[in-house]
Amino acid sequence: MSTVETVPERPEARDFDAIDRDALGAPIKGPSAMGHDPRRMLGLAWTMATSDFKLKFYGSALGYFWQLARPMMLFGVLLLVFTVVVRLGNDIELYAPTLLLGIVLFTFFGEATGGAVSAMLDRENLVRKIDFPRMAVPLAVVITALFNLALNMVPVIVTLFIMGADVRWTWLEIFPLIAALAVLAIAVAMILSAAYVRFRDVRPIWDVFLQAMFYASGVLVPVQAIQAEFGDRIERIMMMFPFSTILQQARHAMIAPSHPTALDSAGAWWVLVIPVAITLGLLAVGFWYFNREAPRIAERL
């Protein structure tokens, strides 16, 4: 009686995916955006921000003066143009601090978002070697920009005193307004920093956008001058954009009551819902997109 020999199955023929799926366990996830401890993420962001701020002026004889030089030089040139050449600012109460406040707030937004574009690439060595919450990188850029904003607000206050402005309790409004602007900057920074890893065209596109935003957001020409020239429609459209809304309310709070509030400029409360919705929408989309891209940032750098 013949017997049939059983040929052992070759290892190459085995379905390892089917056999060993349970043994291998769940796939390993890459570093997340927030990590497991938000306090650790905030601590890392603060440490990186303070280190960057100190190293920025390390070895400089004039130190923090250079942080004030750029906005003050731009302010001096624009003030000369709009009060001597064009003479537009002569009809605006306290135009000098009005212009300077706009430049300072826009400089913060530009530094926070523009610096975040290449933040991941700038910290490539750190991102590739260490597992840490990726959100700390763009957040550190925004915190550093906040440090610079605090320095740049000093000339604004000094200019107000020189021009004879009154100290008012409404100056305290600047703190929640800066907080709102920081939230907007964080939302945009998350999108830009994650997108730049994939698409290097993000930087020139954002540079062009910032330049257009500088002229279109009312930094140079306050909304009351625009309203007098073009009517209420343009003024209302401007108040639909978050930065313009924050800037206008900051001018009313810091400069003089003659600057209308954001609500007065909008003409209706529902108009102000739009910039709030835009900010919250950008924050939600930014976190979703950054959180999705975070595990793969290191391998794509």
PAMARMAR-460024 format. One record per residue: x, y, z of N, C-alpha, C in turn; residue in one letter. Coordinates in steps of 0.2 Angstrom, whole numbers, plus 5000, padded with zeros to 4 digits. Layout:
ATOM  n_x  n_y  n_z ca_x ca_y ca_z  c_x  c_y  c_z code
ATOM    X    Y    Z    X    Y    Z    X    Y    Z    a
...
This chain:
ATOM  n_x  n_y  n_z ca_x ca_y ca_z  c_x  c_y  c_z code
ATOM 5004 4994 5000 5000 5000 5000 5004 5006 5000    m
ATOM 5003 5010 4995 5007 5016 4995 5005 5022 4999    s
ATOM 5009 5026 5001 5008 5031 5006 5009 5038 5002    t
ATOM 5005 5043 5003 5006 5049 5000 5010 5054 5005    v
ATOM 5016 5056 5003 5020 5060 5007 5017 5068 5007    e
ATOM 5017 5071 5013 5015 5078 5013 5021 5082 5012    t
ATOM 5021 5086 5007 5026 5091 5006 5025 5097 5010    v
ATOM 5030 5099 5015 5029 5104 5019 5029 5111 5015    p
ATOM 5025 5115 5017 5024 5122 5014 5030 5126 5015    e
ATOM 5032 5129 5009 5037 5134 5009 5036 5140 5013    r
ATOM 5040 5143 5017 5039 5149 5020 5037 5155 5016    p
ATOM 5039 5154 5009 5038 5160 5005 5030 5160 5003    e
ATOM 5027 5154 5004 5020 5153 5001 5015 5155 5007    a
ATOM 5018 5156 5013 5013 5157 5018 5010 5164 5018    r
ATOM 5004 5165 5020 5001 5172 5020 5002 5175 5027    d
ATOM 5008 5178 5027 5010 5181 5033 5005 5186 5036    f
ATOM 5002 5190 5031 4998 5195 5033 4992 5192 5036    d
ATOM 4989 5186 5034 4983 5183 5037 4985 5180 5044    a
ATOM 4991 5177 5044 4993 5173 5050 4995 5177 5056    i
ATOM 5000 5182 5054 5003 5186 5059 5000 5193 5060    d
ATOM 4994 5194 5058 4991 5201 5059 4990 5202 5066    r
ATOM 4987 5198 5070 4986 5199 5077 4993 5199 5081    d
ATOM 4997 5195 5079 5004 5195 5082 5008 5201 5082    a
ATOM 5007 5204 5076 5011 5210 5075 5008 5216 5078    l
ATOM 5001 5216 5080 4998 5222 5083 4996 5227 5078    g
ATOM 4994 5233 5081 4992 5239 5078 4998 5242 5075    a
ATOM 4998 5245 5069 5004 5249 5066 5006 5255 5071    p
ATOM 5012 5256 5070 5015 5261 5075 5013 5268 5072    i
ATOM 5011 5272 5076 5009 5279 5073 5015 5284 5074    k
ATOM 5015 5289 5070 5021 5294 5071 5019 5299 5076    g
ATOM 5023 5304 5077 5022 5309 5082 5016 5313 5080    p
ATOM 5012 5314 5085 5006 5318 5084 5007 5325 5085    s
ATOM 5001 5329 5084 5002 5336 5084 5002 5339 5091    a
ATOM 4998 5336 5096 4998 5338 5102 5001 5334 5107    m
ATOM 5002 5328 5106 5005 5323 5110 5000 5321 5116    g
ATOM 5002 5317 5121 4998 5315 5126 4997 5320 5131    h
ATOM 5001 5325 5132 5001 5329 5137 5001 5336 5135    d
ATOM 4996 5340 5134 4996 5347 5131 5001 5352 5135    p
ATOM 5001 5350 5142 5006 5355 5146 5013 5354 5144    r
ATOM 5015 5348 5142 5022 5346 5139 5023 5350 5133    r
ATOM 5018 5350 5128 5018 5353 5122 5019 5361 5123    m
ATOM 5015 5364 5127 5016 5371 5129 5022 5373 5132    l
ATOM 5025 5368 5136 5032 5369 5139 5037 5369 5134    g
ATOM 5037 5365 5129 5042 5364 5124 5041 5370 5119    l
ATOM 5035 5373 5118 5034 5379 5114 5037 5385 5117    a
ATOM 5036 5385 5124 5039 5391 5127 5046 5391 5128    w
ATOM 5049 5385 5129 5056 5384 5129 5060 5386 5122    t
ATOM 5057 5384 5117 5059 5385 5110 5059 5393 5109    m
ATOM 5053 5396 5111 5052 5403 5109 5057 5407 5113    a
ATOM 5058 5406 5120 5062 5410 5123 5069 5409 5121    t
ATOM 5071 5403 5119 5078 5402 5117 5079 5406 5110    s
ATOM 5074 5405 5106 5075 5409 5099 5075 5417 5100    d
ATOM 5071 5419 5105 5071 5426 5106 5078 5429 5109    f
ATOM 5081 5425 5113 5087 5427 5116 5093 5426 5111    k
ATOM 5093 5421 5107 5098 5419 5102 5098 5424 5097    l
ATOM 5092 5427 5095 5091 5432 5090 5096 5438 5091    k
ATOM 5096 5440 5097 5100 5446 5098 5107 5445 5101    f
ATOM 5109 5438 5102 5115 5436 5105 5121 5439 5101    y
ATOM 5126 5442 5104 5132 5445 5101 5130 5452 5098    g
ATOM 5124 5454 5098 5123 5461 5095 5124 5467 5100    s
ATOM 5128 5472 5098 5129 5477 5102 5123 5481 5104    a
ATOM 5118 5482 5099 5112 5486 5101 5106 5482 5103    l
ATOM 5107 5475 5103 5102 5471 5105 5095 5472 5103    g
ATOM 5091 5473 5108 5083 5473 5106 5082 5479 5102    y
ATOM 5086 5484 5101 5085 5490 5097 5083 5488 5090    f
ATOM 5086 5483 5087 5085 5481 5081 5078 5478 5080    w
ATOM 5075 5476 5085 5068 5474 5084 5063 5480 5083    q
ATOM 5065 5485 5086 5061 5491 5085 5063 5495 5079    l
ATOM 5069 5494 5076 5071 5498 5070 5067 5497 5064    a
ATOM 5065 5491 5063 5061 5489 5056 5054 5493 5056    r
ATOM 5050 5492 5061 5044 5495 5061 5044 5503 5062    p
ATOM 5049 5505 5065 5050 5512 5066 5052 5516 5060    m
ATOM 5057 5512 5056 5059 5515 5050 5053 5515 5045    m
ATOM 5049 5510 5044 5043 5510 5040 5038 5515 5042    l
ATOM 5037 5516 5049 5033 5521 5051 5035 5528 5049    f
ATOM 5042 5529 5050 5044 5536 5048 5043 5538 5041    g
ATOM 5044 5533 5036 5044 5534 5029 5036 5535 5027    v
ATOM 5032 5531 5030 5025 5532 5028 5022 5538 5031    l
ATOM 5024 5540 5037 5021 5546 5041 5023 5552 5036    l
ATOM 5029 5552 5034 5031 5558 5030 5027 5558 5023    l
ATOM 5026 5552 5020 5022 5552 5014 5015 5554 5015    v
ATOM 5012 5552 5020 5005 5553 5021 5003 5559 5025    f
ATOM 5008 5563 5027 5007 5569 5031 5010 5575 5027    t
ATOM 5015 5574 5023 5018 5579 5020 5017 5579 5012    v
ATOM 5018 5573 5009 5017 5573 5002 5010 5572 5000    v
ATOM 5006 5567 5003 4999 5566 5001 4994 5570 5005    v
ATOM 4997 5571 5012 4993 5575 5017 4986 5572 5018    r
ATOM 4986 5565 5018 4980 5562 5020 4979 5561 5027    l
ATOM 4984 5560 5031 4984 5559 5038 4983 5566 5042    g
ATOM 4983 5571 5039 4982 5578 5042 4974 5578 5045    n
ATOM 4970 5575 5041 4963 5575 5043 4961 5570 5049    d
ATOM 4966 5565 5051 4964 5560 5055 4967 5562 5062    i
ATOM 4963 5561 5067 4966 5563 5074 4971 5558 5076    e
ATOM 4977 5561 5079 4982 5557 5081 4984 5552 5076    l
ATOM 4986 5554 5070 4987 5550 5064 4994 5546 5065    y
ATOM 4999 5549 5068 5005 5546 5069 5004 5540 5074    a
ATOM 5001 5540 5080 5000 5533 5083 4995 5529 5080    p
ATOM 4991 5531 5076 4986 5527 5072 4990 5523 5067    t
ATOM 4994 5526 5063 4998 5523 5059 5003 5518 5062    l
ATOM 5006 5520 5067 5011 5516 5071 5008 5509 5074    l
ATOM 5002 5510 5077 4998 5504 5079 4997 5499 5074    l
ATOM 4994 5502 5068 4993 5497 5063 4999 5493 5060    g
ATOM 5005 5497 5060 5011 5494 5057 5013 5489 5062    i
ATOM 5013 5490 5069 5015 5486 5074 5011 5479 5074    v
ATOM 5004 5480 5074 5000 5474 5074 5001 5470 5067    l
ATOM 5002 5473 5062 5003 5469 5056 5010 5466 5056    f
ATOM 5015 5469 5059 5021 5466 5059 5021 5460 5063    t
ATOM 5017 5460 5069 5016 5454 5072 5013 5448 5068    f
ATOM 5008 5450 5065 5004 5445 5061 5009 5442 5055    f
ATOM 5013 5447 5052 5017 5444 5047 5023 5440 5050    g
ATOM 5026 5442 5055 5031 5438 5058 5029 5431 5061    e
ATOM 5023 5431 5064 5020 5425 5066 5018 5420 5061    a
ATOM 5015 5422 5055 5013 5418 5050 5019 5417 5045    t
ATOM 5023 5422 5043 5028 5421 5039 5034 5417 5042    g
ATOM 5035 5417 5048 5040 5413 5051 5038 5406 5052    g
ATOM 5031 5405 5052 5029 5398 5053 5029 5394 5047    a
ATOM 5030 5397 5041 5030 5394 5034 5035 5389 5034    v
ATOM 5041 5391 5036 5047 5386 5035 5049 5384 5042    s
ATOM 5045 5384 5047 5047 5382 5054 5049 5375 5055    a
ATOM 5045 5371 5051 5047 5364 5052 5054 5362 5048    m
ATOM 5055 5366 5042 5061 5365 5039 5067 5367 5043    l
ATOM 5066 5373 5046 5071 5376 5050 5073 5372 5056    d
ATOM 5069 5368 5058 5070 5363 5064 5070 5356 5062    r
ATOM 5073 5355 5056 5073 5348 5053 5077 5343 5057    e
ATOM 5083 5345 5059 5087 5341 5063 5083 5339 5070    n
ATOM 5079 5343 5073 5076 5341 5079 5070 5337 5077    l
ATOM 5066 5339 5072 5060 5335 5070 5062 5328 5068    v
ATOM 5067 5327 5064 5069 5320 5062 5072 5316 5068    r
ATOM 5074 5318 5073 5078 5314 5078 5074 5313 5084    k
ATOM 5069 5318 5086 5066 5317 5092 5058 5317 5091    i
ATOM 5055 5312 5095 5048 5312 5095 5045 5317 5100    d
ATOM 5042 5322 5098 5039 5327 5102 5033 5330 5099    f
ATOM 5028 5333 5102 5022 5336 5099 5024 5341 5094    p
ATOM 5022 5340 5088 5024 5344 5082 5021 5351 5083    r
ATOM 5015 5352 5086 5012 5358 5087 5017 5363 5090    m
ATOM 5021 5361 5094 5026 5365 5098 5030 5370 5093    a
ATOM 5031 5368 5087 5035 5371 5082 5032 5378 5080    v
ATOM 5026 5377 5077 5023 5384 5075 5021 5388 5080    p
ATOM 5019 5385 5086 5017 5389 5092 5022 5393 5095    l
ATOM 5028 5390 5094 5034 5394 5097 5036 5400 5093    a
ATOM 5034 5399 5086 5035 5405 5082 5030 5411 5084    v
ATOM 5024 5409 5085 5019 5414 5087 5021 5417 5094    v
ATOM 5023 5413 5098 5025 5416 5105 5031 5420 5104    i
ATOM 5036 5419 5100 5042 5423 5099 5039 5430 5096    t
ATOM 5034 5429 5091 5032 5436 5088 5028 5440 5093    a
ATOM 5025 5436 5098 5022 5440 5104 5027 5444 5108    l
ATOM 5033 5441 5109 5038 5444 5113 5040 5451 5109    f
ATOM 5041 5450 5103 5042 5456 5099 5037 5461 5099    n
ATOM 5031 5459 5099 5025 5463 5099 5025 5468 5105    l
ATOM 5027 5464 5111 5027 5468 5117 5032 5473 5117    a
ATOM 5038 5472 5114 5043 5477 5113 5041 5483 5108    l
ATOM 5037 5481 5103 5035 5486 5098 5029 5490 5101    n
ATOM 5026 5488 5106 5020 5492 5108 5023 5498 5112    m
ATOM 5029 5498 5115 5032 5503 5119 5032 5510 5115    v
ATOM 5035 5510 5108 5035 5516 5104 5028 5518 5103    p
ATOM 5023 5514 5103 5016 5516 5102 5013 5520 5108    v
ATOM 5015 5518 5114 5013 5521 5120 5016 5528 5121    i
ATOM 5023 5528 5119 5027 5534 5120 5024 5539 5115    v
ATOM 5023 5537 5109 5020 5542 5104 5013 5544 5106    t
ATOM 5009 5540 5109 5003 5543 5112 5004 5548 5117    l
ATOM 5009 5547 5121 5010 5552 5126 5013 5559 5123    f
ATOM 5017 5558 5118 5020 5564 5115 5015 5568 5111    i
ATOM 5010 5564 5108 5005 5568 5105 4999 5571 5109    m
ATOM 5000 5569 5116 4995 5572 5120 4989 5568 5121    g
ATOM 4989 5562 5120 4983 5557 5120 4982 5556 5128    a
ATOM 4975 5555 5129 4973 5554 5136 4974 5547 5138    d
ATOM 4976 5545 5144 4976 5538 5146 4968 5536 5148    v
ATOM 4966 5531 5145 4959 5529 5146 4959 5521 5148    r
ATOM 4954 5520 5151 4953 5513 5153 4952 5508 5147    w
ATOM 4950 5511 5142 4949 5506 5136 4956 5504 5133    t
ATOM 4961 5506 5136 4968 5504 5134 4968 5496 5136    w
ATOM 4964 5494 5141 4965 5487 5143 4962 5482 5138    l
ATOM 4958 5485 5133 4955 5481 5128 4960 5478 5123    e
ATOM 4966 5481 5123 4971 5479 5119 4973 5472 5120    i
ATOM 4973 5469 5126 4975 5463 5128 4970 5457 5125    f
ATOM 4964 5458 5126 4960 5453 5122 4960 5453 5115    p
ATOM 4961 5459 5112 4962 5460 5105 4968 5457 5103    l
ATOM 4974 5457 5106 4980 5454 5104 4979 5446 5105    i
ATOM 4975 5444 5110 4974 5437 5111 4970 5434 5105    a
ATOM 4965 5438 5102 4961 5436 5097 4966 5436 5090    a
ATOM 4970 5441 5090 4975 5441 5084 4980 5435 5084    l
ATOM 4982 5433 5090 4986 5428 5091 4983 5421 5089    a
ATOM 4976 5420 5091 4973 5414 5089 4972 5414 5081    v
ATOM 4971 5420 5078 4971 5420 5071 4978 5418 5068    l
ATOM 4983 5420 5071 4990 5419 5069 4991 5411 5070    a
ATOM 4989 5409 5075 4991 5401 5076 4987 5397 5071    i
ATOM 4981 5399 5070 4977 5395 5065 4980 5395 5058    a
ATOM 4982 5401 5056 4986 5402 5049 4992 5398 5050    v
ATOM 4996 5399 5055 5003 5396 5056 5002 5388 5055    a
ATOM 4997 5385 5058 4997 5378 5057 4996 5376 5050    m
ATOM 4992 5379 5046 4991 5378 5039 4997 5378 5035    i
ATOM 5000 5384 5036 5006 5386 5032 5012 5381 5034    l
ATOM 5013 5380 5040 5019 5376 5042 5018 5369 5039    s
ATOM 5012 5366 5040 5011 5359 5037 5011 5359 5030    a
ATOM 5008 5364 5026 5008 5364 5019 5015 5365 5016    a
ATOM 5019 5369 5019 5026 5370 5016 5030 5364 5016    y
ATOM 5029 5359 5020 5032 5353 5020 5031 5349 5013    v
ATOM 5025 5350 5011 5023 5347 5004 5024 5351 4998    r
ATOM 5022 5357 4999 5022 5362 4993 5027 5368 4995    f
ATOM 5032 5369 4992 5037 5374 4993 5035 5381 4990    r
ATOM 5029 5380 4986 5026 5387 4983 5023 5391 4988    d
ATOM 5022 5388 4994 5018 5391 4999 5021 5398 5001    v
ATOM 5028 5398 5002 5031 5404 5004 5030 5410 4999    r
ATOM 5031 5410 4993 5030 5415 4988 5023 5417 4988    p
ATOM 5018 5413 4988 5011 5414 4988 5009 5418 4994    i
ATOM 5012 5416 5000 5010 5419 5006 5013 5426 5007    w
ATOM 5019 5427 5004 5022 5434 5004 5018 5439 5000    d
ATOM 5016 5436 4994 5012 5441 4990 5005 5442 4994    v
ATOM 5002 5437 4997 4996 5438 5001 4997 5444 5006    f
ATOM 5002 5443 5010 5004 5448 5015 5005 5455 5013    l
ATOM 5008 5456 5007 5009 5462 5004 5002 5465 5002    q
ATOM 4998 5461 4999 4991 5464 4997 4987 5465 5004    a
ATOM 4988 5461 5009 4984 5462 5015 4986 5469 5018    m
ATOM 4993 5471 5018 4995 5477 5021 4991 5483 5018    f
ATOM 4990 5483 5012 4987 5489 5009 4979 5488 5009    y
ATOM 4977 5482 5010 4969 5482 5009 4966 5482 5016    a
ATOM 4970 5481 5021 4967 5480 5028 4966 5487 5032    s
ATOM 4968 5492 5029 4967 5499 5033 4973 5500 5037    g
ATOM 4979 5497 5036 4984 5499 5040 4987 5506 5039    v
ATOM 4987 5508 5032 4989 5515 5030 4983 5520 5031    l
ATOM 4977 5518 5029 4972 5523 5029 4966 5520 5033    v
ATOM 4965 5524 5039 4959 5522 5043 4953 5521 5040    p
ATOM 4948 5518 5042 4942 5516 5039 4937 5523 5038    v
ATOM 4938 5527 5043 4934 5533 5042 4936 5537 5036    q
ATOM 4942 5537 5034 4944 5541 5028 4942 5537 5022    a
ATOM 4942 5530 5023 4939 5526 5017 4932 5527 5016    i
ATOM 4928 5528 5022 4921 5529 5022 4919 5535 5019    q
ATOM 4923 5540 5020 4922 5547 5018 4923 5547 5010    a
ATOM 4928 5543 5008 4930 5543 5000 4925 5539 4996    e
ATOM 4924 5533 4999 4921 5528 4995 4914 5525 4998    f
ATOM 4912 5528 5003 4905 5526 5006 4906 5520 5011    g
ATOM 4900 5518 5013 4899 5513 5019 4901 5506 5016    d
ATOM 4900 5505 5010 4900 5498 5007 4907 5495 5008    r
ATOM 4912 5499 5006 4919 5497 5007 4921 5496 5014    i
ATOM 4919 5500 5018 4920 5500 5026 4917 5494 5028    e
ATOM 4911 5492 5026 4908 5486 5029 4911 5480 5027    r
ATOM 4914 5480 5020 4917 5474 5018 4924 5473 5021    i
ATOM 4927 5478 5023 4933 5478 5027 4932 5474 5034    m
ATOM 4927 5476 5037 4925 5473 5043 4923 5466 5043    m
ATOM 4923 5463 5037 4922 5456 5037 4928 5452 5037    m
ATOM 4934 5455 5037 4940 5451 5038 4943 5452 5045    f
ATOM 4945 5447 5048 4947 5447 5055 4952 5452 5057    p
ATOM 4958 5453 5053 4963 5457 5055 4960 5464 5055    f
ATOM 4957 5466 5050 4954 5473 5049 4949 5475 5055    s
ATOM 4945 5470 5057 4941 5471 5063 4945 5472 5069    t
ATOM 4950 5468 5071 4954 5468 5077 4958 5475 5077    i
ATOM 4960 5477 5071 4964 5483 5070 4960 5489 5072    l
ATOM 4954 5489 5069 4949 5495 5070 4947 5496 5077    q
ATOM 4946 5490 5080 4944 5490 5088 4950 5492 5092    q
ATOM 4956 5490 5090 4962 5492 5094 4963 5500 5093    a
ATOM 4962 5503 5087 4962 5510 5086 4957 5514 5090    r
ATOM 4951 5511 5091 4946 5515 5095 4948 5514 5102    h
ATOM 4951 5509 5104 4952 5508 5111 4959 5511 5113    a
ATOM 4964 5511 5109 4970 5514 5111 4971 5521 5109    m
ATOM 4969 5523 5103 4971 5530 5100 4966 5535 5103    i
ATOM 4960 5535 5100 4955 5540 5102 4948 5538 5100    a
ATOM 4943 5541 5104 4936 5539 5103 4933 5541 5096    p
ATOM 4937 5546 5093 4935 5548 5086 4936 5542 5081    s
ATOM 4940 5537 5082 4940 5531 5078 4934 5527 5080    h
ATOM 4930 5525 5075 4924 5521 5076 4926 5514 5079    p
ATOM 4921 5511 5082 4922 5505 5084 4921 5500 5078    t
ATOM 4923 5494 5079 4922 5489 5074 4915 5488 5072    a
ATOM 4910 5488 5078 4903 5488 5077 4900 5494 5073    l
ATOM 4903 5500 5074 4900 5506 5071 4903 5505 5063    d
ATOM 4909 5503 5062 4911 5502 5055 4907 5497 5052    s
ATOM 4906 5491 5055 4902 5486 5052 4895 5488 5050    a
ATOM 4892 5492 5054 4885 5494 5053 4880 5490 5055    g
ATOM 4881 5484 5057 4877 5479 5060 4881 5473 5063    a
ATOM 4878 5470 5068 4881 5465 5072 4883 5459 5069    w
ATOM 4878 5457 5064 4879 5451 5060 4885 5451 5056    w
ATOM 4887 5457 5054 4894 5458 5050 4900 5455 5054    v
ATOM 4900 5457 5060 4905 5455 5064 4905 5447 5066    l
ATOM 4900 5444 5064 4900 5437 5065 4904 5433 5060    v
ATOM 4905 5437 5054 4909 5434 5049 4916 5433 5051    i
ATOM 4920 5438 5053 4927 5437 5055 4927 5432 5061    p
ATOM 4923 5432 5065 4923 5427 5071 4923 5420 5068    v
ATOM 4918 5419 5063 4917 5413 5060 4923 5411 5056    a
ATOM 4926 5416 5052 4932 5414 5048 4938 5412 5053    i
ATOM 4939 5416 5059 4944 5414 5063 4943 5407 5066    t
ATOM 4937 5405 5069 4936 5399 5071 4936 5393 5066    l
ATOM 4934 5395 5060 4935 5390 5055 4942 5389 5053    g
ATOM 4946 5394 5052 4953 5393 5051 4956 5389 5057    l
ATOM 4954 5390 5063 4957 5386 5068 4955 5379 5068    l
ATOM 4949 5377 5066 4947 5370 5066 4950 5367 5060    a
ATOM 4950 5370 5054 4954 5367 5048 4961 5367 5049    v
ATOM 4964 5372 5052 4971 5372 5053 4973 5366 5058    g
ATOM 4970 5365 5063 4971 5359 5068 4970 5353 5065    f
ATOM 4965 5352 5061 4963 5346 5058 4969 5344 5053    w
ATOM 4971 5349 5049 4976 5348 5043 4983 5346 5046    y
ATOM 4985 5350 5052 4991 5349 5055 4991 5343 5058    f
ATOM 4986 5341 5062 4986 5334 5065 4986 5329 5060    n
ATOM 4983 5329 5054 4984 5324 5049 4991 5323 5046    r
ATOM 4994 5329 5045 5001 5329 5042 5006 5328 5047    e
ATOM 5005 5329 5054 5010 5328 5059 5014 5322 5059    a
ATOM 5011 5316 5058 5015 5310 5059 5020 5309 5053    p
ATOM 5019 5312 5047 5023 5311 5041 5027 5317 5040    r
ATOM 5028 5322 5044 5032 5328 5043 5039 5326 5042    i
ATOM 5042 5322 5047 5049 5320 5047 5051 5317 5041    a
ATOM 5047 5312 5038 5049 5308 5032 5049 5312 5026    e
ATOM 5045 5318 5026 5044 5322 5020 5049 5328 5020    r
ATOM 5052 5329 5025 5057 5335 5025 5063 5333 5021    l
